[in-house]
Amino acid sequence: MWDQFILNPMINTLLWVYDLLGNFGFAIVLFTILVRLITHPLTVKQMKSTQAMQELQKSKQYLDLQKKYKDDKQKLQQEQMKLYQELGINPLGSCLPTLIQFPIIIGLYQAIIQALAVTPIQMINLSKHVYPFIDVAKILPIDSRFLWMDLNLPERAYIFGIGIPVLAIVVVITTFLQSRMMTPPSQPGDQGAQMTQAMNLYMPLLMGYLALTFASGLALYFVASNLVSILQYAAMGKLNWKNLIPGKKASAA
């Protein structure tokens, strides 16, 4: 099931794009754009959920609950959940696209490793995943060099003999910027907002660790995905620029 619906489509899409472009790094970037386009409906759903949450937090019902149960946090959360259910609002809706990224990340990592086959055994294993319309003999072995990187290995830029993980640093920065700029304003004590804030804190570190330790092709995907996501939200006018300024609260878009 995993190979059929996740791994095989990713491998063949990467090989097909690589065949068109002749550069595996650019193939990963274009593949990232395709993934963002495919998951665009989820992004729109997330935005609608976020907007509904913002409107709810300004409503009289919500504010009355905050006032009535201000000294009983547990009861407040219970009543908030009841209100969410009555109105059909998912308080964790803003986390959905991030959670969906994980199978994509795992599948992409496996696809990159499989596509960059060099040994006879790896070639045989790759052939089991390739669709008939892909001319394997024409495109393999894949050239894994992109800029200063070997996409099959963790990235390091050597300056005066010191290996600096440039791409991992860029991943941390762009993931942080993405999470900050795409986080909607929230009310104090909101459970969904608290979880989102926790994810915004730990996600850049997690992504940076993955970029540091795994193949640089995966790190390249992280950077491209973050930048495309920011551009996508900017085009829809949904970026909260004020979140980047410490001490200031973003206003609803």
C-alpha positions as CSV (number, residue, x, y, z in Angstrom):
1,M,0.0,0.0,0.0
2,W,2.8,2.4,0.9
3,D,4.8,1.7,-2.2
4,Q,1.7,1.8,-4.4
5,F,0.3,5.1,-3.2
6,I,3.3,7.0,-1.9
7,L,6.7,5.7,-2.8
8,N,6.2,4.6,-6.4
9,P,4.4,7.9,-7.6
10,M,7.2,9.9,-5.9
11,I,10.0,7.9,-7.5
12,N,8.5,8.0,-10.9
13,T,7.6,11.7,-10.7
14,L,11.2,12.6,-9.7
15,L,12.6,10.4,-12.5
16,W,10.3,11.9,-15.1
17,V,11.1,15.5,-14.0
18,Y,14.8,14.7,-13.9
19,D,14.5,13.3,-17.5
20,L,13.0,16.6,-18.6
21,L,15.4,18.9,-16.8
22,G,18.6,16.9,-16.6
23,N,19.3,18.1,-13.1
24,F,18.2,16.3,-10.0
25,G,18.3,19.3,-7.7
26,F,15.9,21.3,-10.0
27,A,13.8,18.1,-10.3
28,I,13.3,18.2,-6.5
29,V,12.4,21.9,-6.5
30,L,9.9,21.3,-9.3
31,F,8.5,18.3,-7.5
32,T,8.1,20.4,-4.4
33,I,6.0,22.9,-6.4
34,L,3.8,20.1,-7.7
35,V,3.3,18.7,-4.2
36,R,2.2,22.2,-3.0
37,L,-0.2,22.5,-5.9
38,I,-1.7,19.1,-5.2
39,T,-2.1,19.9,-1.5
40,H,-3.5,23.4,-2.2
41,P,-7.1,22.4,-1.3
42,L,-5.9,21.4,2.2
43,T,-4.2,24.8,2.5
44,V,-7.5,26.5,1.6
45,K,-9.3,24.3,4.1
46,Q,-6.8,25.3,6.8
47,M,-7.3,28.9,6.0
48,K,-11.1,28.6,6.3
49,S,-10.7,26.8,9.6
50,T,-8.4,29.5,10.8
51,Q,-10.7,32.3,9.8
52,A,-13.7,30.5,11.5
53,M,-11.6,30.2,14.7
54,Q,-10.7,33.9,14.5
55,E,-14.4,34.9,14.1
56,L,-15.4,32.5,17.0
57,Q,-12.8,34.0,19.3
58,K,-14.4,37.4,18.8
59,S,-18.0,36.2,19.3
60,K,-20.1,36.9,22.4
61,Q,-20.5,33.1,23.2
62,Y,-16.7,32.6,23.3
63,L,-16.0,35.7,25.3
64,D,-18.8,34.8,27.8
65,L,-17.1,31.4,28.3
66,Q,-13.8,33.1,29.0
67,K,-15.3,35.3,31.6
68,K,-17.5,32.7,33.2
69,Y,-14.8,30.0,33.6
70,K,-11.8,32.2,34.0
71,D,-10.9,30.5,37.3
72,D,-11.5,27.0,36.1
73,K,-9.3,26.2,33.1
74,Q,-10.4,22.5,32.8
75,K,-14.1,23.5,32.7
76,L,-13.2,26.3,30.2
77,Q,-11.5,23.8,27.9
78,Q,-14.5,21.4,28.1
79,E,-17.0,24.2,27.3
80,Q,-14.8,25.4,24.4
81,M,-14.7,21.9,22.9
82,K,-18.5,21.7,23.1
83,L,-18.8,25.0,21.3
84,Y,-16.3,23.9,18.7
85,Q,-18.4,20.7,18.1
86,E,-21.6,22.6,17.9
87,L,-20.2,25.0,15.3
88,G,-18.3,22.3,13.4
89,I,-14.9,23.9,14.0
90,N,-11.7,21.9,14.4
91,P,-9.4,23.8,16.8
92,L,-6.4,21.8,15.5
93,G,-7.2,22.5,11.8
94,S,-4.1,24.8,11.5
95,C,-1.9,21.8,12.3
96,L,-3.2,19.6,9.6
97,P,-0.9,20.6,6.7
98,T,2.1,20.2,9.0
99,L,1.0,16.7,10.0
100,I,0.4,15.7,6.4
101,Q,4.0,16.7,5.6
102,F,5.4,13.7,7.5
103,P,4.4,10.9,5.2
104,I,5.5,13.2,2.3
105,I,8.9,13.7,4.0
106,I,9.4,10.0,4.6
107,G,8.3,9.1,1.1
108,L,10.5,11.7,-0.5
109,Y,13.5,10.6,1.5
110,Q,13.0,7.0,0.4
111,A,12.4,8.2,-3.2
112,I,15.6,10.2,-3.3
113,I,17.6,7.3,-1.9
114,Q,16.0,4.8,-4.3
115,A,16.4,7.2,-7.4
116,L,20.1,7.8,-6.7
117,A,20.9,4.1,-7.1
118,V,24.5,3.4,-8.0
119,T,25.2,-0.3,-7.2
120,P,23.8,-3.2,-9.2
121,I,21.6,-4.3,-6.2
122,Q,20.2,-0.8,-5.8
123,M,19.5,-0.6,-9.6
124,I,17.6,-3.9,-9.4
125,N,15.6,-2.7,-6.4
126,L,14.8,0.6,-8.2
127,S,13.6,-1.2,-11.3
128,K,10.8,-2.8,-9.2
129,H,9.3,0.7,-8.5
130,V,9.7,2.3,-12.0
131,Y,6.6,2.6,-14.3
132,P,7.0,1.2,-17.8
133,F,6.9,4.6,-19.5
134,I,10.2,5.6,-17.7
135,D,13.3,4.8,-19.8
136,V,15.6,3.7,-16.9
137,A,18.5,2.9,-19.2
138,K,18.4,6.5,-20.5
139,I,18.5,8.4,-17.2
140,L,20.4,6.1,-14.8
141,P,22.7,6.5,-13.0
142,I,21.5,9.9,-11.9
143,D,24.0,12.7,-11.5
144,S,23.6,13.6,-7.7
145,R,25.7,16.7,-7.9
146,F,23.9,20.0,-7.4
147,L,25.8,23.2,-6.7
148,W,28.3,22.3,-4.0
149,M,26.2,19.3,-2.7
150,D,26.0,15.6,-3.3
151,L,22.2,15.1,-2.9
152,N,22.7,11.6,-1.7
153,L,24.7,12.7,1.3
154,P,24.2,15.2,4.2
155,E,25.2,18.7,3.1
156,R,28.3,20.4,4.3
157,A,30.0,23.5,2.8
158,Y,33.7,23.3,3.6
159,I,35.2,26.7,4.4
160,F,38.9,26.6,5.6
161,G,38.5,22.9,6.1
162,I,35.4,23.3,8.4
163,G,32.2,21.6,7.3
164,I,29.3,24.1,7.8
165,P,25.7,22.7,7.4
166,V,24.5,25.7,5.4
167,L,21.4,24.0,4.1
168,A,20.4,22.8,7.6
169,I,20.7,26.4,8.9
170,V,18.6,27.7,6.0
171,V,16.0,25.0,6.8
172,V,15.8,26.2,10.4
173,I,15.5,29.8,9.4
174,T,12.9,29.3,6.7
175,T,10.8,26.9,8.8
176,F,10.8,29.4,11.7
177,L,9.8,32.3,9.3
178,Q,7.1,30.1,7.8
179,S,5.6,29.1,11.1
180,R,5.7,32.7,12.5
181,M,4.3,34.4,9.5
182,M,1.5,31.8,8.9
183,T,0.4,31.6,12.6
184,P,-3.0,33.4,13.0
185,P,-3.7,35.7,16.0
186,S,-5.2,33.9,19.0
187,Q,-6.9,34.4,22.3
188,P,-5.1,33.6,25.6
189,G,-5.8,30.2,26.9
190,D,-6.9,28.7,23.6
191,Q,-6.0,25.1,23.5
192,G,-5.5,24.9,19.7
193,A,-3.3,28.0,19.7
194,Q,-1.1,26.6,22.5
195,M,-0.5,23.4,20.5
196,T,0.3,25.5,17.4
197,Q,2.7,27.6,19.4
198,A,4.5,24.5,20.7
199,M,4.8,23.1,17.1
200,N,6.1,26.4,15.9
201,L,8.8,26.2,18.5
202,Y,9.9,22.6,18.0
203,M,9.3,22.1,14.2
204,P,12.3,24.3,13.0
205,L,14.6,22.3,15.3
206,L,13.2,19.0,14.1
207,M,13.4,20.0,10.5
208,G,16.9,21.3,11.0
209,Y,18.0,18.0,12.6
210,L,16.6,16.0,9.7
211,A,18.4,18.3,7.2
212,L,21.6,17.9,9.2
213,T,21.6,14.1,9.3
214,F,19.8,12.9,6.2
215,A,20.5,13.2,2.5
216,S,20.8,16.9,1.3
217,G,18.1,16.2,-1.3
218,L,15.7,16.1,1.6
219,A,17.0,19.4,3.0
220,L,16.6,20.9,-0.5
221,Y,13.0,19.8,-0.4
222,F,12.5,21.5,3.0
223,V,13.9,24.8,1.8
224,A,11.9,24.8,-1.4
225,S,8.7,23.7,0.4
226,N,9.1,26.5,3.0
227,L,9.7,29.2,0.4
228,V,6.8,28.0,-1.9
229,S,4.5,27.9,1.1
230,I,5.4,31.5,2.2
231,L,4.8,32.7,-1.4
232,Q,1.5,30.8,-1.6
233,Y,0.2,32.5,1.6
234,A,1.6,35.9,0.4
235,A,-0.3,35.5,-2.8
236,M,-3.5,35.0,-0.8
237,G,-2.8,37.9,1.5
238,K,-2.6,35.7,4.6
239,L,0.8,36.4,6.0
240,N,1.0,37.9,9.4
241,W,4.1,40.1,9.0
242,K,3.8,41.6,12.5
243,N,4.6,38.2,14.0
244,L,8.2,38.8,13.0
245,I,8.4,41.8,15.3
246,P,8.9,40.8,19.0
247,G,6.3,42.2,21.3
248,K,3.7,42.9,18.7
249,K,0.6,40.9,18.0
250,A,-0.5,40.3,14.4
251,S,-3.9,41.5,13.4
252,A,-6.3,39.2,11.6
253,A,-5.8,39.2,7.9
